[in-house]
């Protein structure tokens, strides 16, 4: 959950420890809390300084009464304008998904020169691209697709995956509590299947090769929208996979990682504040939107979910909740793969120019490539 842009897009971090790999075909005997070192052993001082700045910004933006100072938030969340001409190999445009609610998206399209070519049915060469629907983080209360850190992240993803990325902006809490973020995010899929989207998407966009991806709160949204999609007819959209980057999950119980990890970015206090702002006013953290693996959670046993990829960092206080989610998917015989990055703090993939973040991006792209159906 990125608190604000605050330099996250340009910080260099030397994090070279390889990830621990696990997937649903193997027994997961790695408990993140057992491999957690002290945060200082892995996180460079530059990142810790950024984290300190973000915590100070949080204190100015997020009030103790559960409200958000939107004017200050807008000041700190530096925006990037859409660019019709490619920048770093990717062009962007902003589109309105629902005029009534203000839900919108930024569409990222790779430059023609780096698009892969496929043969069309008429024998003519044409270029087709998968579509990645991306949901930003921010604890359900902050961020948007045009904030610099997410503009850069989705631009990197579009370029690396040779994909059209549709980065969705949903209405945020506390003004719009649960379940508005889920409804707005699912509305984006309904828009994609409509004729309206065809006027806004590049002709190369292939909705039969569609993936949902998101980080932190956006990763939480991916789970719920993926479940909603499994109950719906979204043709011509075909979901090929779900990508959850350090999803924002929790519960009333305190896990080992919440109590022992020394986080450089996301603190337990900040996470609790986000849940209080997002969940119904009379709910606790065992609400099914938060505790997705608890006794009140959604029954996913009969849902036909696409393959799931989960990114987990050992220096993220949420890692134990994320592992519980992975194990729940396994319990219900869902195809799931988890990557555990030793030294990965919350949102580490958003820091450009560090080896661990680049590795996570490469793993996401590999997952997407391996689950595309080009027949």
N, C-alpha and C positions, 0 to 999 in steps of 0.2 A: 504494500500500500504506500505509494509515493505521496509524501505530504505536500510537496511543491516541487517546481522545477529546480530551483535553487542549485544549479550546477550539476545535476545528475547526468545530463546528457554529455558532458565532456570530461568527467573525472576518469583518470587512468588508475587502474588497480592491478597489481601484480598478484593474481590468484591462479596459480598453476597446478594445484592439486587436482588430480583427475576425479571424475564422479564415480560413485558406486552405482553399479547397474543392477536393476532387477526388473523382471516382467512377470506376467501372469503364468508363464510356463515353468517358473521356478519357485521354490519355496523362499519366501522373503524372511530371512532370519536376521536381517539388519534392523535393529531398533535405533532410530536416529539419536535418541537421548543417550545411548551408550557410546556413541562415537563423537559426542560433542566436546571439542576442546575449548579452552578459553578463547573468547573472540579475538583478543589481542594477538594470538598466535597467527591469525590468518588475515586480518583486516588491516590494510595500510593506514597510516596516520591521515592521509588525505581523505580517505573515505570516512574515518571517524570525525574529522573536522566537518565534512559535509553533513554527517548525521547530527552533529551538535547544532549546526545552523538550522537544519530542518526542525529539530525539536523546539528551538527558539521561535521559529516561524509558526509552528503549531500553536504555541502558547498565545500568539497574537491573533490567530485566525479562529481557533476552535474554543468557544467560550465554555466556562464551567456549567452554565445553565443548559448546555446541550444544543446551542444554536451556533451558526457559522457567521462570521463577519465576511460577507461576500465581497465587499469592496477591497478589503485587505487581501483576501484570497485571490481575486482577479489581478491584483498588483503583483503578487509573488509568482503566480502561475503564468509565466511569460509565454505569449502566444506566437505561433508561426503562421503566416498567411499561406493560403493555398497557392500553388504555382502551376500554371498551365504548361510552362516550359519545364522539361525535366531538370531536376536538381539531384545530383548524385544518382543519375540514372532512373529517376522516378518522378512522374508528374502527379499532381493532386488537384482535386476539385471537391467542393463542399456541396452536398445535396440535402434537400429537405425530405425526410421520410414521412412525417406526419405534421402538417401545418397546425392542427388543432392542439397538439401537445408540445410542439417545438422540438420533437426528436429529430436529430439530423445525423449525418455521417460524413466523414472525409474518405474519399475514394483514392487509393494509391495505385497507380498503373505503371509498371516497368516500361522503360523505353523500348521501342520496337526492336532495337538492335540486340537486346539480350533475351528476347522472347524465344522459346523453343518452337520449332515447326512440327506440325503434324499433317497427315494427309487427309483431306476431306473426302466425303463419299463420292463427290464428282471427280475425284482424281486431282483436283487442284490443291496446291499447297496453301495451307492457312495456319494461322497461329492461334492456339488455344491455351488459355491460362486457367488454373484452378482459382477458386474464389475463397479467400479467408475472411470470415466475419470476425472482427476483433472487438473485444469489450475491455475498455481501459479500467485500471485500478483507481484507487483513491479512497478506499474504505466506504464506498457508496456515498460519500459526501463531497468529494473533490475531483479535480482533473477533468479533462475533456480531450477529444482527438486532436485539437489544434494547439494544446500545450506542447512546448518545444520537445520535452522528453518523449512524449508519445508520438509526435510527428516524426521524430528521428527513429524511434523504435519500429514503427510500422513501415517507415521508408526502408529500413534495413531488412525487415521481413519480406517486403514485396520484392526487393532486389535479390535477396538470397534464395527465395523460394520460387522466383519467376511467377509470381501470383498477383492477382488483383486483391488488394486488401481493402475491405470496407470497415472502417473504424467507427463504431457507433457511439453516439452520445445519448445517454439515457438521463431521465430526470433524477435529481439527487436528493438525498436526505439531508437534513431532517424535514425539509419542506414537503418532500414526497417519500414517505416511508414504504416499507414492505407492503405490497408486492410490486410497487410501481416500476422499479428497475427491471424486474423480470418481464413485466408486461411490455414495457418499451423495447426491451431487447428482443423479445419474440416478435414484436411488431416489425422489426427490421427484417426478419426472415419473410414475413408476409409481404412486405414491400418488395423484397428481392424476387418473389415469385410473380409479382404483378407486372403488367405491361408498362407501368410507369418507370420501373427500374431500367428497362431496356433502353430508354432514352438517356439514361445517365451513366450506365456502365459501358465500358469499351466493348466493341463487338467480339473481342477475343475471350471475354469472360465466359467460362463454362460452369454453369450452375449444377451440372451433374457431378462436378468434382469440387464439392464444397466442404470446408472445414470451419469449425468454431474454435476460436482461441481467445484467451484473456489471461490477465495477471491479477493476482490478489483478489479484490472484490470482483474483478472481471472474470477471474477463474471460477469463483463461486457462481457467477451468472452463467458461465459456460455449462456447468453441471445442470442447472435448473432449466435453461433453455434447451439443452440437449434432451432432457427428459420430456419437456413439453413437445419438442419436435417428434420424439418417438411415438407420441400419441396423436400426431397430426398428419394430414396429407399435404405435403409441401411441394408436390411436383410442380415444376421440373427439378426442384432442388433435391439433390441426393447428398446427404451428409456422410462423408467418408471417415471423419475422425474428430475427436475433441482434444484440445490442447489446453491444459490447466497449468499455468505458471504460478507456483506458490499460492494456491488458492486460499482465500480468506475464509477459514472455517474456525469454529470454536465450540465452547460449551461451558457449563457451570463448573465442572471439575477443573482443577488446575493440573495440567500435564507436567511431566518432568522438564520438557523443553521450555515451557512458559516460566518455570521457576528457576531454571539454571542457566539458560543462555543469556549472554551479555550482548544484546543486539545493537549494532551501530545505526540502524535505521528505524525499524518498527518496534516500539515498546509495548509492553502489556497494557499500560495505562491508555495509550493511544488506541490500541485495538478495542479495549473495553468501551472507550468513548464512541468509537464508530458503531459498535453494535447497539449501544443505547440510542444512538441517533437514528439508526435504520430500522430496527425491529419495532413491532407494535408497542405502544407505551406500556402495556401491562404484561409484556413478555420478558422472559429471562433468556439467557444464552443457550438454553436447551431447546429453544424454538427450532423447528426443522430447517429454517433458512440458515441458521448458524451451525447447529450440531447435526451435520448431515449423516453421521454414523450412529446417532443415539437412538433411544427407544421411540422417540417421537418423529423420527426421520421418515422421509418418503419411501414407500415400498417400490423398489426398482426391480424386483425379482422377475417380473414378466415383461419388462421393457426391453425392446430390441435396440440397445445402444450401439453406436459405432465404436470402433477401437478408441481407447482413451490413453493419452500420454500425460503424465504428471511430473512436473519439475519441482524438486524439493532441495532446499539448502540446509546444511547442518547448523548454520548460524541464524536460522529463522525460528523465532519462538513458536511459530505455527506448525512446525514440521511434524510433531506427534499427531496433531489432528489430521494433517494431510496423509500420514501413513495409515491412520485408521480408515480414512476414506478409501485408500487403495485396497486395503484388506477387505473392506465391505464389498467393493466391486468384485474382488476375487471370490468372496463367499458366494456371490450370486452369479458366478461363472461368466463375468464380463471380461472382455479382452482388454487388459490394462498393462501398461508398462510405466514404471517409475524410474526416474534418474535422480540419484541422491548426490549432490555436489558438495564435496567436503570443502568448507570455507565459504560456501554460498550464503550470503546474508539476504534479507528480504529485498527484492528488486535488484539483485546483483546483475541481472541480464541487461538492465537499462543503462549500465555504465559502459560507455563506448571504450574500445581499445584495451579491454582486459581479456586475458586468455580464457578465464572461466566463463565469462559472459559470451564470448565468441563461440565457445564449445557448446554452450546451451543452445544458442541460435542454430548452430550446425545440427544438433540433435533434433531440434524441432523440425528443421527442413528435411532431415532424413526420414523422420516419422511421416511427414506429409508425402514425400516422394514414394515411400514404401506402401502407402495406402491409396494411391491414385489408381483408378481403373481407366486405362486408356484404350481398352478393346472396343 
